């Protein structure tokens, strides 16, 4: 049996430079990390990353689920993806409207033939499973939209290794904010959320730049080719830094080693393995 290992993030960016806000969000992240770790002690990596991301989606401080950024037309369109490293299976929803927990819909798609659904099709699928329609906007997210302000803390994510040695990851976002309706976020693609039998990686940052880098798949390939996870992160991020792109990522490997890198001012994340834990 493995020592379970969990790493989660609450986004990257300059918004976190405000010390009071940073301290509040850190507390919330720490609570979600510890509740989710308790779940991981008896559950699969897949169920745990779903659980952790759902909790992050439910907290309006994070840009996912309730309280997410709004697009140019004032609507919230949410994207989320999940990947089971044990069977190399990915599923996602893209630009889903009026559903509080996109990650639960993405998870429900894992067992289907059509595993990535967008827009109204994704919503119809969610409704067919009994998900209720809800307004995910909050007074704060509407005020921010009215002031035409983008938020730089863009995504939430989780990567886990369970007792049985299986890896999984999940990522969810409200997007960049003020984007053109129809924009596709990286968070609904494997490029931001990828797991194999050897590592699981979740990325956050500017979606277009994450897509251009192919970041998660690049890291996973390096690990598959024998590079230690930490080195794979460092090598990948050295190139990203040289291009001036803004993004961060977290990951865990099959031995329970964690890695994390960012080119942004702050990447808010926490990890736990047994009694050891860290919060940044
Ligand atoms: N990384 C989230 C987004 O750009 O949509």
Boltz pocket constraint, residues with backbone or C-beta under 6 A from the ligand:
constraints:
  - pocket:
      binder: B
      contacts: [[A, 154], [A, 155], [A, 173], [A, 174], [A, 175], [A, 176], [A, 184], [A, 185], [A, 186], [A, 187], [A, 203], [A, 204], [A, 205], [A, 206], [A, 207], [A, 208]]
      max_distance: 6.0
